[in-house]
């Protein structure tokens, strides 16, 4: 998700996306702990997206 797309989101959408990404990262981490996932960079991308969404939320 690009920064311009993040800025266009409403507060409710930001909070919803944050909760969805947190759930997704938990599932990825559990799956990776059991058997290595095919693309472990997805964990880093999810963490980065959460940080970007939280930064925009705090800026508002």
PDB file as gemmi writes it, atoms N, CA and C in Angstrom:
CRYST1    1.000    1.000    1.000  90.00  90.00  90.00 P 1                      
ATOM      1  N   UNK A   1       0.850  -1.166   0.000  1.00  0.00           N  
ATOM      2  CA  UNK A   1       0.000   0.000   0.000  1.00  0.00           C  
ATOM      3  C   UNK A   1       0.902   1.237   0.000  1.00  0.00           C  
ATOM      4  N   UNK A   2       0.622   2.144  -0.903  1.00  0.00           N  
ATOM      5  CA  UNK A   2       1.440   3.343  -1.016  1.00  0.00           C  
ATOM      6  C   UNK A   2       1.025   4.377   0.030  1.00  0.00           C  
ATOM      7  N   UNK A   3       1.931   5.304   0.291  1.00  0.00           N  
ATOM      8  CA  UNK A   3       1.678   6.328   1.305  1.00  0.00           C  
ATOM      9  C   UNK A   3       0.462   7.179   0.937  1.00  0.00           C  
ATOM     10  N   UNK A   4       0.294   7.479  -0.352  1.00  0.00           N  
ATOM     11  CA  UNK A   4      -0.864   8.275  -0.763  1.00  0.00           C  
ATOM     12  C   UNK A   4      -2.167   7.516  -0.511  1.00  0.00           C  
ATOM     13  N   UNK A   5      -2.138   6.207  -0.670  1.00  0.00           N  
ATOM     14  CA  UNK A   5      -3.324   5.399  -0.386  1.00  0.00           C  
ATOM     15  C   UNK A   5      -3.616   5.374   1.106  1.00  0.00           C  
ATOM     16  N   UNK A   6      -2.571   5.345   1.920  1.00  0.00           N  
ATOM     17  CA  UNK A   6      -2.745   5.341   3.374  1.00  0.00           C  
ATOM     18  C   UNK A   6      -3.344   6.666   3.836  1.00  0.00           C  
ATOM     19  N   UNK A   7      -2.886   7.773   3.273  1.00  0.00           N  
ATOM     20  CA  UNK A   7      -3.397   9.081   3.666  1.00  0.00           C  
ATOM     21  C   UNK A   7      -4.854   9.266   3.272  1.00  0.00           C  
ATOM     22  N   UNK A   8      -5.305   8.553   2.253  1.00  0.00           N  
ATOM     23  CA  UNK A   8      -6.682   8.686   1.786  1.00  0.00           C  
ATOM     24  C   UNK A   8      -7.672   7.911   2.649  1.00  0.00           C  
ATOM     25  N   UNK A   9      -7.188   7.039   3.528  1.00  0.00           N  
ATOM     26  CA  UNK A   9      -8.067   6.225   4.362  1.00  0.00           C  
ATOM     27  C   UNK A   9      -8.659   7.050   5.509  1.00  0.00           C  
ATOM     28  N   UNK A  10      -9.856   6.661   5.928  1.00  0.00           N  
ATOM     29  CA  UNK A  10     -10.477   7.307   7.081  1.00  0.00           C  
ATOM     30  C   UNK A  10      -9.916   6.684   8.357  1.00  0.00           C  
ATOM     31  N   UNK A  11     -10.254   7.274   9.493  1.00  0.00           N  
ATOM     32  CA  UNK A  11      -9.772   6.746  10.771  1.00  0.00           C  
ATOM     33  C   UNK A  11     -10.263   5.326  11.010  1.00  0.00           C  
ATOM     34  N   UNK A  12     -11.519   5.061  10.691  1.00  0.00           N  
ATOM     35  CA  UNK A  12     -12.073   3.720  10.876  1.00  0.00           C  
ATOM     36  C   UNK A  12     -11.360   2.704   9.995  1.00  0.00           C  
ATOM     37  N   UNK A  13     -11.089   3.107   8.755  1.00  0.00           N  
ATOM     38  CA  UNK A  13     -10.395   2.208   7.837  1.00  0.00           C  
ATOM     39  C   UNK A  13      -8.962   1.952   8.300  1.00  0.00           C  
ATOM     40  N   UNK A  14      -8.303   2.980   8.850  1.00  0.00           N  
ATOM     41  CA  UNK A  14      -6.956   2.792   9.380  1.00  0.00           C  
ATOM     42  C   UNK A  14      -6.952   1.775  10.518  1.00  0.00           C  
ATOM     43  N   UNK A  15      -7.864   1.944  11.454  1.00  0.00           N  
ATOM     44  CA  UNK A  15      -7.943   1.036  12.591  1.00  0.00           C  
ATOM     45  C   UNK A  15      -8.282  -0.386  12.145  1.00  0.00           C  
ATOM     46  N   UNK A  16      -9.166  -0.509  11.167  1.00  0.00           N  
ATOM     47  CA  UNK A  16      -9.546  -1.819  10.664  1.00  0.00           C  
ATOM     48  C   UNK A  16      -8.360  -2.488   9.964  1.00  0.00           C  
ATOM     49  N   UNK A  17      -7.627  -1.729   9.146  1.00  0.00           N  
ATOM     50  CA  UNK A  17      -6.462  -2.282   8.452  1.00  0.00           C  
ATOM     51  C   UNK A  17      -5.369  -2.695   9.432  1.00  0.00           C  
ATOM     52  N   UNK A  18      -5.198  -1.915  10.500  1.00  0.00           N  
ATOM     53  CA  UNK A  18      -4.192  -2.258  11.508  1.00  0.00           C  
ATOM     54  C   UNK A  18      -4.545  -3.582  12.166  1.00  0.00           C  
ATOM     55  N   UNK A  19      -5.807  -3.755  12.544  1.00  0.00           N  
ATOM     56  CA  UNK A  19      -6.199  -5.004  13.206  1.00  0.00           C  
ATOM     57  C   UNK A  19      -6.084  -6.194  12.248  1.00  0.00           C  
ATOM     58  N   UNK A  20      -6.433  -6.000  10.979  1.00  0.00           N  
ATOM     59  CA  UNK A  20      -6.310  -7.084  10.010  1.00  0.00           C  
ATOM     60  C   UNK A  20      -4.847  -7.479   9.806  1.00  0.00           C  
ATOM     61  N   UNK A  21      -3.969  -6.494   9.711  1.00  0.00           N  
ATOM     62  CA  UNK A  21      -2.547  -6.781   9.510  1.00  0.00           C  
ATOM     63  C   UNK A  21      -1.941  -7.446  10.739  1.00  0.00           C  
ATOM     64  N   UNK A  22      -2.375  -7.045  11.931  1.00  0.00           N  
ATOM     65  CA  UNK A  22      -1.863  -7.689  13.146  1.00  0.00           C  
ATOM     66  C   UNK A  22      -2.275  -9.156  13.188  1.00  0.00           C  
ATOM     67  N   UNK A  23      -3.520  -9.444  12.798  1.00  0.00           N  
ATOM     68  CA  UNK A  23      -3.962 -10.836  12.737  1.00  0.00           C  
ATOM     69  C   UNK A  23      -3.154 -11.612  11.700  1.00  0.00           C  
ATOM     70  N   UNK A  24      -2.927 -10.986  10.552  1.00  0.00           N  
ATOM     71  CA  UNK A  24      -2.185 -11.636   9.479  1.00  0.00           C  
ATOM     72  C   UNK A  24      -0.751 -11.940   9.903  1.00  0.00           C  
ATOM     73  N   UNK A  25      -0.110 -10.997  10.594  1.00  0.00           N  
ATOM     74  CA  UNK A  25       1.281 -11.216  10.993  1.00  0.00           C  
ATOM     75  C   UNK A  25       1.375 -12.313  12.050  1.00  0.00           C  
ATOM     76  N   UNK A  26       0.389 -12.400  12.942  1.00  0.00           N  
ATOM     77  CA  UNK A  26       0.389 -13.492  13.925  1.00  0.00           C  
ATOM     78  C   UNK A  26       0.287 -14.853  13.246  1.00  0.00           C  
ATOM     79  N   UNK A  27      -0.608 -14.960  12.274  1.00  0.00           N  
ATOM     80  CA  UNK A  27      -0.764 -16.217  11.551  1.00  0.00           C  
ATOM     81  C   UNK A  27       0.507 -16.570  10.790  1.00  0.00           C  
ATOM     82  N   UNK A  28       1.138 -15.561  10.168  1.00  0.00           N  
ATOM     83  CA  UNK A  28       2.381 -15.808   9.435  1.00  0.00           C  
ATOM     84  C   UNK A  28       3.492 -16.270  10.370  1.00  0.00           C  
ATOM     85  N   UNK A  29       3.600 -15.644  11.534  1.00  0.00           N  
ATOM     86  CA  UNK A  29       4.653 -16.012  12.469  1.00  0.00           C  
ATOM     87  C   UNK A  29       4.440 -17.426  13.009  1.00  0.00           C  
ATOM     88  N   UNK A  30       3.190 -17.790  13.301  1.00  0.00           N  
ATOM     89  CA  UNK A  30       2.916 -19.143  13.758  1.00  0.00           C  
ATOM     90  C   UNK A  30       3.233 -20.162  12.669  1.00  0.00           C  
ATOM     91  N   UNK A  31       2.820 -19.857  11.441  1.00  0.00           N  
ATOM     92  CA  UNK A  31       3.080 -20.768  10.329  1.00  0.00           C  
ATOM     93  C   UNK A  31       4.581 -20.905  10.085  1.00  0.00           C  
ATOM     94  N   UNK A  32       5.310 -19.820  10.235  1.00  0.00           N  
ATOM     95  CA  UNK A  32       6.750 -19.840  10.004  1.00  0.00           C  
ATOM     96  C   UNK A  32       7.474 -20.597  11.119  1.00  0.00           C  
ATOM     97  N   UNK A  33       6.939 -20.564  12.322  1.00  0.00           N  
ATOM     98  CA  UNK A  33       7.562 -21.274  13.430  1.00  0.00           C  
ATOM     99  C   UNK A  33       7.411 -22.787  13.264  1.00  0.00           C  
ATOM    100  N   UNK A  34       6.290 -23.211  12.716  1.00  0.00           N  
ATOM    101  CA  UNK A  34       6.044 -24.641  12.543  1.00  0.00           C  
ATOM    102  C   UNK A  34       6.845 -25.175  11.355  1.00  0.00           C  
ATOM    103  N   UNK A  35       6.610 -24.603  10.196  1.00  0.00           N  
ATOM    104  CA  UNK A  35       7.372 -24.966   9.006  1.00  0.00           C  
ATOM    105  C   UNK A  35       7.720 -23.674   8.280  1.00  0.00           C  
ATOM    106  N   UNK A  36       8.920 -23.538   7.778  1.00  0.00           N  
ATOM    107  CA  UNK A  36       9.293 -22.292   7.103  1.00  0.00           C  
ATOM    108  C   UNK A  36       8.338 -21.974   5.950  1.00  0.00           C  
ATOM    109  N   UNK A  37       7.839 -20.748   5.960  1.00  0.00           N  
ATOM    110  CA  UNK A  37       6.914 -20.346   4.901  1.00  0.00           C  
ATOM    111  C   UNK A  37       7.701 -20.070   3.628  1.00  0.00           C  
ATOM    112  N   UNK A  38       6.992 -20.067   2.514  1.00  0.00           N  
ATOM    113  CA  UNK A  38       7.631 -19.932   1.213  1.00  0.00           C  
ATOM    114  C   UNK A  38       8.319 -18.581   1.053  1.00  0.00           C  
ATOM    115  N   UNK A  39       7.673 -17.515   1.514  1.00  0.00           N  
ATOM    116  CA  UNK A  39       8.228 -16.180   1.357  1.00  0.00           C  
ATOM    117  C   UNK A  39       8.257 -15.482   2.719  1.00  0.00           C  
ATOM    118  N   UNK A  40       9.352 -15.598   3.474  1.00  0.00           N  
ATOM    119  CA  UNK A  40       9.409 -14.975   4.801  1.00  0.00           C  
ATOM    120  C   UNK A  40       9.447 -13.448   4.759  1.00  0.00           C  
ATOM    121  N   UNK A  41       9.648 -12.867   3.596  1.00  0.00           N  
ATOM    122  CA  UNK A  41       9.632 -11.404   3.487  1.00  0.00           C  
ATOM    123  C   UNK A  41       8.234 -10.842   3.723  1.00  0.00           C  
ATOM    124  N   UNK A  42       7.211 -11.684   3.627  1.00  0.00           N  
ATOM    125  CA  UNK A  42       5.848 -11.220   3.899  1.00  0.00           C  
ATOM    126  C   UNK A  42       5.699 -10.765   5.340  1.00  0.00           C  
ATOM    127  N   UNK A  43       6.465 -11.378   6.258  1.00  0.00           N  
ATOM    128  CA  UNK A  43       6.419 -10.967   7.663  1.00  0.00           C  
ATOM    129  C   UNK A  43       6.946  -9.546   7.792  1.00  0.00           C  
ATOM    130  N   UNK A  44       8.065  -9.262   7.143  1.00  0.00           N  
ATOM    131  CA  UNK A  44       8.646  -7.924   7.196  1.00  0.00           C  
ATOM    132  C   UNK A  44       7.721  -6.898   6.553  1.00  0.00           C  
ATOM    133  N   UNK A  45       7.096  -7.258   5.434  1.00  0.00           N  
ATOM    134  CA  UNK A  45       6.183  -6.339   4.762  1.00  0.00           C  
ATOM    135  C   UNK A  45       4.980  -6.015   5.641  1.00  0.00           C  
ATOM    136  N   UNK A  46       4.473  -7.005   6.347  1.00  0.00           N  
ATOM    137  CA  UNK A  46       3.332  -6.776   7.233  1.00  0.00           C  
ATOM    138  C   UNK A  46       3.719  -5.863   8.390  1.00  0.00           C  
ATOM    139  N   UNK A  47       4.891  -6.116   8.983  1.00  0.00           N  
ATOM    140  CA  UNK A  47       5.354  -5.254  10.074  1.00  0.00           C  
ATOM    141  C   UNK A  47       5.530  -3.820   9.609  1.00  0.00           C  
ATOM    142  N   UNK A  48       6.085  -3.651   8.428  1.00  0.00           N  
ATOM    143  CA  UNK A  48       6.311  -2.317   7.880  1.00  0.00           C  
ATOM    144  C   UNK A  48       4.989  -1.613   7.606  1.00  0.00           C  
ATOM    145  N   UNK A  49       4.012  -2.338   7.064  1.00  0.00           N  
ATOM    146  CA  UNK A  49       2.700  -1.746   6.784  1.00  0.00           C  
ATOM    147  C   UNK A  49       2.007  -1.334   8.074  1.00  0.00           C  
ATOM    148  N   UNK A  50       2.108  -2.160   9.110  1.00  0.00           N  
ATOM    149  CA  UNK A  50       1.528  -1.798  10.409  1.00  0.00           C  
ATOM    150  C   UNK A  50       2.156  -0.514  10.921  1.00  0.00           C  
ATOM    151  N   UNK A  51       3.469  -0.387  10.799  1.00  0.00           N  
ATOM    152  CA  UNK A  51       4.157   0.817  11.264  1.00  0.00           C  
ATOM    153  C   UNK A  51       3.700   2.041  10.486  1.00  0.00           C  
ATOM    154  N   UNK A  52       3.536   1.896   9.183  1.00  0.00           N  
ATOM    155  CA  UNK A  52       3.087   3.035   8.377  1.00  0.00           C  
ATOM    156  C   UNK A  52       1.657   3.439   8.750  1.00  0.00           C  
ATOM    157  N   UNK A  53       0.793   2.451   8.961  1.00  0.00           N  
ATOM    158  CA  UNK A  53      -0.584   2.757   9.341  1.00  0.00           C  
ATOM    159  C   UNK A  53      -0.643   3.403  10.722  1.00  0.00           C  
ATOM    160  N   UNK A  54       0.148   2.906  11.666  1.00  0.00           N  
ATOM    161  CA  UNK A  54       0.171   3.488  13.019  1.00  0.00           C  
ATOM    162  C   UNK A  54       0.714   4.912  12.985  1.00  0.00           C  
ATOM    163  N   UNK A  55       1.707   5.158  12.146  1.00  0.00           N  
ATOM    164  CA  UNK A  55       2.265   6.508  12.038  1.00  0.00           C  
ATOM    165  C   UNK A  55       1.215   7.477  11.524  1.00  0.00           C  
ATOM    166  N   UNK A  56       0.475   7.074  10.513  1.00  0.00           N  
ATOM    167  CA  UNK A  56      -0.577   7.943   9.977  1.00  0.00           C  
ATOM    168  C   UNK A  56      -1.684   8.150  11.006  1.00  0.00           C  
ATOM    169  N   UNK A  57      -2.030   7.114  11.740  1.00  0.00           N  
ATOM    170  CA  UNK A  57      -3.062   7.221  12.773  1.00  0.00           C  
ATOM    171  C   UNK A  57      -2.633   8.192  13.864  1.00  0.00           C  
ATOM    172  N   UNK A  58      -1.388   8.104  14.290  1.00  0.00           N  
ATOM    173  CA  UNK A  58      -0.879   8.998  15.337  1.00  0.00           C  
ATOM    174  C   UNK A  58      -0.736  10.426  14.819  1.00  0.00           C  
ATOM    175  N   UNK A  59      -0.467  10.608  13.544  1.00  0.00           N  
ATOM    176  CA  UNK A  59      -0.337  11.955  12.988  1.00  0.00           C  
ATOM    177  C   UNK A  59      -1.675  12.685  12.994  1.00  0.00           C  
ATOM    178  N   UNK A  60      -2.752  11.941  12.916  1.00  0.00           N  
ATOM    179  CA  UNK A  60      -4.078  12.561  12.928  1.00  0.00           C  
ATOM    180  C   UNK A  60      -4.495  12.782  14.350  1.00  0.00           C  
TER     181      UNK A  60                                                      
END                                                                             
